[in-house]
Amino acid sequence: MCNVQLSTQLDLAEASSGSLILSENALEFNAASPRNTFQVLFSLLKSCERPSSTFLQITTKDIRSFGILFPSEAECARHELKLTREIAALKRVPDALMYAKTASKLEQLVEPFNCEDDWKLMGIPNSKWRFSDVNKTFKICSSYPSQVVVPKDVDDDILVDMSAYRLGHRFPIVTYVHPKTRAPLLLASQPLTGKGDKRCYEDERMFRSVLQASPEPDKNGYIIDLRSQAEAKGAGTELIDHYFSWKLVFADLAKEQSYEESLSKMVEGCQTQDASAPFMPKADNTFWLHHVKTALATSVVVARILVRESMPVVLHDSTGSDRSIVSCTTADGNPLSDHGWISATDRARVAAAGPSLCLTVGRAPRHRPRG
């Protein structure tokens, strides 16, 4: 433990005095005021720099930045060595091993979450929807959970056949059913139509079954392709003339690479210590707020279709992963509470990413892949 001063500004104009503790897996700062007391896991640390002999500047992966002033050069050097070693070690060690250190503490804070219990709250399985174990050993789709929700009249043989028609074998699966309207939200990847506009009758049958399982089968369904029409045209999208009673809409969200570049610029702007430069113009130039706005606007449209129109929605981009999962999670009606947010994230992101991500966050999949 070491008595230090901590501030979010390099000049320490609003520094707080307190004690700094480096535990087995976290940096802890205890101040006289509870408002200034916090903890940062080593897994969140991004960089540790030493601009002066007794001062450390620490940056985290969630865009926080703070400075620590030590009482002596020796204490500063000792803490710098410890933190830089932790940051370097985390670049070589899988996140799953880092989680093992903190599992006992996290389990005390978060109740174990069971995805099957959440499906029961939505009334699944029922006369229209069923659980399928077609992906039990992750052989059909390595990025889907071992158990998926599909229309009851679609058997596993059809799922196997239609999976070959979707990029990465990510055929449409249910991620959410609205508790009042019973309208379903499904996730998928793009169809592999190719230059010859290849059809898949099993895929078309799946979409008919989704309509029949919806609360108002006579209404239309919406396929929302999160790409622009130009991007989809060169890759593959549904031949909508063969998907009767379905409407195809292009949301025109930016590509994943644009999000990554924009966020990097936003982080860099947040960490700039130049107080003379206005923040908002810098933020606008990164386009990060624009990307967030368009993603949320798309989710609002999806939610309105589910709630006001009681119609089914199928979301996909190219791979059915990043953009689709973000839209699924934010359009889900559950994240109005902490448990709901965990529920939506688990169904759309953790469980639907297969065994690799489950192990990364310390949550074992129901079935391990063989071999």
C-alpha positions as CSV (number, residue, x, y, z in Angstrom):
1,M,0.0,0.0,0.0
2,C,1.2,3.5,-0.9
3,N,-0.2,7.0,-0.1
4,V,-0.6,8.9,-3.4
5,Q,-2.5,11.7,-5.1
6,L,-4.7,10.8,-8.0
7,S,-6.3,13.0,-10.7
8,T,-7.8,12.8,-14.1
9,Q,-5.7,15.9,-15.1
10,L,-2.0,16.0,-15.6
11,D,-1.6,19.2,-13.5
12,L,-3.3,17.5,-10.5
13,A,-5.5,20.5,-10.1
14,E,-8.3,18.4,-8.7
15,A,-6.2,15.6,-7.1
16,S,-7.6,13.3,-4.4
17,S,-5.4,11.9,-1.7
18,G,-5.7,8.3,-0.8
19,S,-4.0,4.9,-0.7
20,L,-3.0,2.9,-3.7
21,I,-3.1,-0.9,-3.5
22,L,-2.0,-3.4,-6.2
23,S,-3.8,-6.7,-5.4
24,E,-3.5,-10.0,-7.3
25,N,-5.6,-8.8,-10.2
26,A,-6.5,-5.2,-9.8
27,L,-5.4,-1.6,-9.0
28,E,-7.4,-0.2,-6.1
29,F,-7.5,3.5,-5.0
30,N,-9.1,4.2,-1.6
31,A,-9.9,7.9,-0.9
32,A,-11.5,9.6,2.0
33,S,-14.5,10.3,-0.1
34,P,-16.3,7.1,-1.4
35,R,-17.1,9.0,-4.6
36,N,-13.3,9.0,-5.5
37,T,-12.7,5.3,-4.5
38,F,-12.5,2.9,-7.4
39,Q,-11.0,-0.4,-8.7
40,V,-9.6,-1.2,-12.1
41,L,-8.9,-4.8,-13.1
42,F,-5.5,-5.3,-14.7
43,S,-7.3,-6.8,-17.7
44,L,-8.7,-3.3,-18.4
45,L,-5.3,-1.6,-18.4
46,K,-4.1,-0.4,-21.8
47,S,-0.9,1.6,-21.0
48,C,1.2,2.9,-18.2
49,E,3.6,5.9,-18.9
50,R,5.9,7.8,-16.7
51,P,6.2,11.5,-17.9
52,S,8.1,12.5,-14.7
53,S,10.1,10.8,-12.0
54,T,7.2,10.5,-9.5
55,F,4.2,10.6,-11.8
56,L,2.4,7.8,-13.7
57,Q,-0.2,8.3,-16.4
58,I,-2.5,5.3,-16.8
59,T,-4.9,4.6,-19.7
60,T,-7.6,2.0,-19.6
61,K,-9.4,0.1,-22.5
62,D,-12.7,1.8,-21.6
63,I,-11.4,5.3,-22.4
64,R,-10.5,6.3,-18.9
65,S,-7.3,8.2,-18.2
66,F,-5.8,9.2,-14.8
67,G,-2.6,10.3,-13.2
68,I,-1.0,9.1,-10.0
69,L,1.6,11.2,-8.1
70,F,3.8,9.2,-5.7
71,P,5.7,10.5,-2.7
72,S,9.0,9.2,-4.0
73,E,10.8,8.2,-7.2
74,A,11.4,4.7,-5.8
75,E,7.7,4.1,-5.2
76,C,6.8,5.4,-8.6
77,A,9.4,3.1,-10.3
78,R,8.2,0.1,-8.3
79,H,4.5,0.6,-9.3
80,E,5.5,1.3,-12.9
81,L,7.4,-2.0,-13.1
82,K,4.5,-3.9,-11.6
83,L,1.8,-2.4,-13.9
84,T,3.9,-2.7,-17.1
85,R,4.6,-6.3,-16.3
86,E,0.8,-7.0,-15.8
87,I,0.0,-5.2,-19.1
88,A,2.7,-7.2,-21.0
89,A,1.6,-10.5,-19.4
90,L,-2.1,-9.9,-20.4
91,K,-1.0,-9.6,-24.0
92,R,0.3,-13.2,-23.9
93,V,-2.3,-14.8,-21.6
94,P,-5.8,-15.7,-22.9
95,D,-8.6,-13.8,-21.2
96,A,-10.1,-17.1,-19.9
97,L,-7.1,-17.5,-17.6
98,M,-7.5,-13.9,-16.4
99,Y,-11.1,-14.6,-15.6
100,A,-10.0,-17.6,-13.5
101,K,-8.4,-15.2,-11.0
102,T,-11.5,-13.0,-10.6
103,A,-14.2,-15.7,-10.9
104,S,-14.7,-16.1,-7.1
105,K,-15.2,-12.3,-6.6
106,L,-17.4,-11.9,-9.7
107,E,-19.6,-14.8,-8.7
108,Q,-20.3,-13.0,-5.4
109,L,-21.5,-10.0,-7.3
110,V,-23.4,-11.5,-10.2
111,E,-25.9,-14.4,-9.9
112,P,-25.2,-17.3,-12.2
113,F,-27.2,-16.8,-15.4
114,N,-29.1,-19.6,-17.1
115,C,-30.2,-19.0,-20.6
116,E,-32.8,-21.7,-20.5
117,D,-34.6,-20.0,-17.6
118,D,-34.7,-16.8,-19.7
119,W,-36.3,-18.7,-22.6
120,K,-38.9,-20.1,-20.2
121,L,-39.9,-16.5,-19.2
122,M,-40.6,-15.9,-22.9
123,G,-42.8,-19.0,-23.0
124,I,-40.3,-21.1,-25.1
125,P,-40.6,-23.9,-25.9
126,N,-44.3,-23.9,-26.9
127,S,-46.6,-25.0,-29.7
128,K,-44.8,-22.8,-32.3
129,W,-41.2,-22.8,-31.2
130,R,-38.8,-25.5,-30.1
131,F,-35.3,-26.1,-28.9
132,S,-33.0,-27.9,-31.4
133,D,-29.8,-29.7,-30.6
134,V,-28.7,-29.9,-34.2
135,N,-25.6,-27.9,-33.3
136,K,-24.9,-30.0,-30.1
137,T,-21.3,-30.6,-30.9
138,F,-20.8,-27.3,-32.8
139,K,-20.3,-29.2,-36.0
140,I,-23.0,-27.3,-38.0
141,C,-21.9,-23.8,-36.9
142,S,-19.0,-23.2,-34.7
143,S,-20.2,-19.7,-33.9
144,Y,-23.7,-20.7,-32.7
145,P,-24.8,-22.1,-29.4
146,S,-25.2,-25.8,-28.9
147,Q,-29.0,-25.4,-28.5
148,V,-31.0,-23.0,-30.8
149,V,-34.6,-21.9,-31.0
150,V,-36.4,-22.5,-34.4
151,P,-40.0,-23.0,-35.6
152,K,-41.5,-26.2,-34.4
153,D,-42.4,-27.5,-37.9
154,V,-38.8,-27.2,-39.1
155,D,-36.9,-30.4,-38.5
156,D,-33.2,-30.8,-38.0
157,D,-32.6,-32.1,-41.5
158,I,-33.9,-28.9,-43.0
159,L,-31.6,-26.9,-40.7
160,V,-28.6,-28.9,-41.8
161,D,-29.5,-28.4,-45.5
162,M,-30.2,-24.7,-45.2
163,S,-27.0,-24.0,-43.1
164,A,-24.9,-24.6,-46.2
165,Y,-26.7,-21.7,-47.9
166,R,-25.7,-19.2,-45.2
167,L,-22.3,-17.7,-44.8
168,G,-20.6,-19.4,-41.9
169,H,-23.6,-21.8,-41.7
170,R,-25.4,-19.2,-39.6
171,F,-29.0,-20.1,-40.5
172,P,-31.8,-18.0,-38.9
173,I,-32.3,-18.6,-35.2
174,V,-34.5,-16.9,-32.7
175,T,-32.8,-14.6,-30.2
176,Y,-35.9,-12.9,-28.6
177,V,-39.7,-13.1,-28.5
178,H,-41.6,-10.1,-27.4
179,P,-43.6,-11.1,-24.2
180,K,-46.8,-9.3,-25.2
181,T,-47.0,-9.4,-29.0
182,R,-45.1,-12.7,-29.3
183,A,-43.3,-11.3,-32.4
184,P,-39.9,-13.0,-32.9
185,L,-36.5,-11.5,-33.6
186,L,-34.1,-13.7,-35.5
187,L,-30.4,-13.5,-36.3
188,A,-28.7,-14.9,-39.4
189,S,-25.9,-14.3,-41.9
190,Q,-26.1,-13.4,-45.6
191,P,-27.3,-16.1,-48.1
192,L,-24.7,-17.4,-50.5
193,T,-26.7,-16.6,-53.7
194,G,-23.6,-16.3,-55.9
195,K,-23.6,-14.8,-59.4
196,G,-26.2,-17.1,-60.6
197,D,-28.8,-16.1,-58.0
198,K,-28.8,-19.5,-56.4
199,R,-32.0,-20.4,-54.4
200,C,-32.4,-22.6,-51.4
201,Y,-35.9,-24.1,-51.0
202,E,-35.2,-25.1,-47.4
203,D,-34.2,-21.5,-46.6
204,E,-37.4,-20.2,-48.1
205,R,-39.4,-22.8,-46.2
206,M,-37.8,-21.6,-43.0
207,F,-39.0,-18.1,-43.6
208,R,-42.5,-19.4,-44.3
209,S,-42.5,-21.3,-41.0
210,V,-41.4,-18.2,-39.1
211,L,-44.4,-16.3,-40.5
212,Q,-46.7,-19.2,-39.5
213,A,-45.3,-19.2,-36.0
214,S,-45.7,-15.5,-35.6
215,P,-48.8,-14.0,-33.8
216,E,-50.4,-12.8,-37.0
217,P,-49.4,-15.1,-39.9
218,D,-51.3,-13.0,-42.5
219,K,-49.0,-10.0,-41.9
220,N,-45.6,-9.5,-43.6
221,G,-42.2,-10.1,-42.1
222,Y,-39.2,-7.9,-42.4
223,I,-35.7,-8.9,-43.4
224,I,-33.4,-6.0,-42.4
225,D,-30.0,-6.2,-44.1
226,L,-27.8,-4.0,-42.0
227,R,-25.5,-3.2,-45.0
228,S,-26.0,-0.7,-47.8
229,Q,-27.7,-2.0,-50.9
230,A,-24.4,-1.5,-52.8
231,E,-22.4,-3.6,-50.3
232,A,-25.1,-6.3,-50.3
233,K,-25.3,-6.5,-54.1
234,G,-21.7,-7.5,-54.3
235,A,-21.9,-10.1,-51.6
236,G,-25.4,-11.7,-51.5
237,T,-28.8,-11.1,-50.1
238,E,-32.2,-12.7,-50.2
239,L,-33.9,-13.1,-53.6
240,I,-37.0,-11.4,-52.1
241,D,-39.4,-12.4,-54.9
242,H,-39.1,-16.0,-53.6
243,Y,-39.6,-15.0,-49.9
244,F,-43.3,-14.5,-50.1
245,S,-44.8,-12.0,-47.6
246,W,-41.4,-10.7,-46.6
247,K,-40.0,-7.2,-47.2
248,L,-36.3,-6.5,-47.6
249,V,-34.9,-3.3,-46.1
250,F,-31.3,-2.0,-46.1
251,A,-30.2,-0.2,-43.0
252,D,-27.0,1.2,-44.5
253,L,-24.9,0.8,-41.4
254,A,-21.1,1.3,-41.7
255,K,-18.8,-1.6,-42.1
256,E,-17.1,-3.1,-39.0
257,Q,-13.7,-1.6,-39.9
258,S,-15.3,1.9,-39.9
259,Y,-16.5,1.4,-36.3
260,E,-13.1,0.2,-35.2
261,E,-11.3,3.2,-36.8
262,S,-13.9,5.6,-35.5
263,L,-13.6,4.3,-31.9
264,S,-9.8,4.5,-32.0
265,K,-10.0,8.2,-33.0
266,M,-12.6,8.8,-30.3
267,V,-10.4,7.2,-27.6
268,E,-7.5,9.3,-28.8
269,G,-9.6,12.4,-28.6
270,C,-10.8,11.6,-25.1
271,Q,-7.3,11.2,-23.9
272,T,-6.0,14.4,-25.3
273,Q,-5.0,16.8,-22.5
274,D,-5.3,20.0,-24.6
275,A,-8.0,22.0,-22.8
276,S,-8.0,24.7,-25.4
277,A,-9.4,22.4,-28.1
278,P,-13.2,22.0,-27.9
279,F,-14.3,18.4,-27.4
280,M,-17.4,18.2,-29.6
281,P,-15.8,19.2,-32.9
282,K,-13.1,16.5,-32.3
283,A,-15.8,14.0,-31.4
284,D,-17.8,14.9,-34.5
285,N,-14.8,14.4,-36.7
286,T,-14.4,10.8,-35.5
287,F,-17.9,9.9,-36.7
288,W,-18.3,7.7,-33.6
289,L,-21.4,9.5,-32.3
290,H,-22.9,9.2,-35.8
291,H,-22.3,5.4,-35.9
292,V,-23.9,5.0,-32.4
293,K,-26.8,7.1,-33.5
294,T,-27.5,5.1,-36.7
295,A,-27.1,1.8,-34.8
296,L,-29.6,2.9,-32.2
297,A,-32.0,4.2,-34.8
298,T,-32.0,0.9,-36.5
299,S,-32.7,-0.9,-33.2
300,V,-35.6,1.5,-32.6
301,V,-37.1,0.6,-36.0
302,V,-36.8,-3.1,-35.2
303,A,-38.4,-2.6,-31.8
304,R,-41.3,-0.7,-33.3
305,I,-42.0,-3.5,-35.8
306,L,-42.0,-6.1,-33.0
307,V,-44.2,-4.1,-30.6
308,R,-46.5,-2.0,-32.8
309,E,-46.8,-4.2,-35.8
310,S,-46.4,-7.6,-34.2
311,M,-44.3,-8.7,-37.2
312,P,-41.3,-11.0,-37.2
313,V,-37.8,-9.5,-38.0
314,V,-34.7,-11.2,-39.3
315,L,-31.5,-9.3,-38.9
316,H,-28.3,-9.9,-40.8
317,D,-25.3,-8.3,-42.4
318,S,-22.5,-10.3,-44.1
319,T,-21.4,-12.6,-41.3
320,G,-24.4,-12.1,-38.9
321,S,-22.0,-11.2,-36.1
322,D,-20.9,-7.7,-35.1
323,R,-23.5,-5.3,-36.6
324,S,-26.3,-7.9,-36.3
325,I,-25.6,-8.7,-32.7
326,V,-25.4,-5.1,-31.7
327,S,-28.8,-4.5,-33.3
328,C,-30.3,-7.6,-31.7
329,T,-29.1,-6.8,-28.2
330,T,-30.2,-3.1,-28.3
331,A,-33.6,-3.9,-29.9
332,D,-34.2,-6.6,-27.3
333,G,-36.8,-5.5,-24.7
334,N,-35.0,-7.1,-21.8
335,P,-32.1,-4.6,-21.2
336,L,-34.3,-2.3,-19.1
337,S,-32.7,-4.0,-16.0
338,D,-29.3,-5.3,-15.1
339,H,-30.5,-8.9,-15.4
340,G,-32.2,-8.1,-18.7
341,W,-29.0,-6.7,-20.2
342,I,-27.0,-9.8,-19.1
343,S,-29.8,-11.9,-20.6
344,A,-29.8,-10.2,-24.0
345,T,-26.0,-10.2,-24.2
346,D,-25.9,-13.8,-23.3
347,R,-28.4,-14.9,-25.9
348,A,-27.2,-12.7,-28.7
349,R,-23.4,-12.5,-28.1
350,V,-22.0,-15.0,-25.6
351,A,-24.0,-18.1,-26.3
352,A,-24.3,-17.3,-30.0
353,A,-20.6,-17.1,-30.4
354,G,-19.9,-20.7,-29.8
355,P,-17.4,-22.4,-27.5
356,S,-14.5,-19.9,-28.0
357,L,-16.2,-16.8,-26.6
358,C,-17.9,-18.8,-23.9
359,L,-14.5,-19.9,-22.6
360,T,-13.1,-16.4,-23.0
361,V,-15.6,-15.0,-20.5
362,G,-15.3,-17.9,-18.2
363,R,-18.6,-19.5,-19.0
364,A,-18.5,-23.1,-20.2
365,P,-20.7,-24.1,-23.1
366,R,-23.3,-26.8,-22.6
367,H,-21.4,-29.1,-24.8
368,R,-17.8,-29.1,-25.8
369,P,-16.9,-29.8,-29.4
370,R,-15.3,-33.2,-30.0
371,G,-11.8,-33.7,-31.2
